[in-house]
Amino acid sequence: MSEYALTPLAKADVVDIWRYIAADNEDAADRVERAIYDACELVAQSPARGHTRSDLTPRPLRFWTLTRYPNYTIVYRPDTAPLQVIAVIHGKRNLPRSLKQRP
């Protein structure tokens, strides 16, 4: 098991995502939440797996879109130990603005 840590804001993202989906279907919310944590584990095993987005931020962050749920993207710092996930963002959100609010 590779190590990763979610920042408090990233944890809040996951809770918000779960609550939003659970309002209609708790089982679906559980599946999406599990996929998020599985994706965190995946990128922690190989941090270079994600891609950079210089169009969104000059910071050395990487982005990984969930395969099964492509509306959700994990944003992380590849050079930290444990790997630090700073955001889990829905694709329809304003990504540049959301990232400016993250340390």
C-alpha positions as CSV (number, residue, x, y, z in Angstrom):
1,M,0.0,0.0,0.0
2,S,1.4,3.3,-1.0
3,E,1.0,6.3,1.2
4,Y,-1.0,9.4,0.5
5,A,-2.7,12.1,2.6
6,L,-5.6,14.3,1.8
7,T,-5.4,17.9,2.9
8,P,-8.4,19.1,5.0
9,L,-9.9,20.8,1.9
10,A,-9.5,17.6,-0.1
11,K,-11.2,15.6,2.6
12,A,-14.0,18.2,2.6
13,D,-14.2,17.8,-1.2
14,V,-14.8,14.0,-0.8
15,V,-17.4,14.6,1.8
16,D,-19.2,17.1,-0.3
17,I,-19.1,14.8,-3.3
18,W,-20.5,11.9,-1.3
19,R,-23.3,14.0,0.2
20,Y,-24.3,15.4,-3.2
21,I,-24.5,12.0,-4.8
22,A,-26.0,10.3,-1.7
23,A,-29.0,12.7,-1.8
24,D,-30.1,10.5,-4.7
25,N,-28.3,7.2,-4.1
26,E,-26.1,6.3,-1.2
27,D,-24.8,3.2,-2.9
28,A,-23.6,5.3,-5.9
29,A,-22.0,7.7,-3.5
30,D,-20.1,4.9,-1.8
31,R,-18.9,3.6,-5.2
32,V,-17.6,7.1,-6.2
33,E,-16.0,7.6,-2.8
34,R,-14.2,4.2,-3.1
35,A,-13.1,5.1,-6.7
36,I,-11.6,8.3,-5.4
37,Y,-9.6,6.6,-2.7
38,D,-8.5,3.9,-5.2
39,A,-7.3,6.5,-7.5
40,C,-5.4,8.2,-4.7
41,E,-3.7,4.9,-4.0
42,L,-2.9,4.5,-7.7
43,V,-1.2,7.8,-8.1
44,A,0.6,7.3,-4.8
45,Q,2.2,4.2,-6.3
46,S,3.4,6.1,-9.3
47,P,3.2,9.9,-8.9
48,A,4.3,10.7,-12.4
49,R,1.2,8.9,-13.7
50,G,-0.8,12.1,-13.7
51,H,-0.3,15.0,-16.0
52,T,0.5,18.7,-15.5
53,R,-1.8,21.5,-16.5
54,S,0.2,24.6,-17.1
55,D,-3.0,26.1,-18.6
56,L,-4.6,25.9,-15.1
57,T,-1.7,26.6,-12.7
58,P,2.0,27.3,-12.8
59,R,2.4,25.2,-9.7
60,P,4.1,21.7,-10.0
61,L,0.8,19.9,-9.5
62,R,-0.4,16.8,-11.2
63,F,-3.9,15.9,-12.2
64,W,-5.5,12.4,-12.5
65,T,-9.0,12.0,-13.8
66,L,-10.9,9.0,-12.5
67,T,-11.3,6.4,-15.2
68,R,-14.7,5.2,-14.1
69,Y,-16.0,8.6,-13.1
70,P,-14.4,11.0,-15.5
71,N,-16.2,14.0,-14.1
72,Y,-13.8,13.9,-11.1
73,T,-10.2,14.8,-11.0
74,I,-7.6,14.4,-8.2
75,V,-5.1,17.2,-7.9
76,Y,-1.9,16.3,-6.0
77,R,1.7,17.2,-5.3
78,P,3.9,14.5,-6.8
79,D,7.0,15.4,-4.9
80,T,5.7,15.0,-1.4
81,A,6.0,12.0,1.0
82,P,3.4,10.9,1.6
83,L,1.8,12.0,-1.6
84,Q,-0.4,15.0,-0.8
85,V,-3.8,15.2,-2.5
86,I,-4.9,18.9,-2.4
87,A,-8.2,18.6,-4.2
88,V,-10.8,16.3,-5.6
89,I,-12.7,18.5,-8.1
90,H,-15.7,18.0,-10.4
91,G,-14.9,18.9,-13.9
92,K,-17.7,21.5,-14.2
93,R,-16.2,23.6,-11.4
94,N,-13.9,26.5,-12.1
95,L,-10.6,24.7,-11.7
96,P,-8.2,27.7,-11.8
97,R,-10.3,29.5,-9.1
98,S,-10.6,26.4,-7.0
99,L,-6.8,25.8,-7.2
100,K,-6.0,29.4,-6.1
101,Q,-7.9,28.7,-2.9
102,R,-5.7,25.7,-2.1
103,P,-2.3,25.8,-0.4
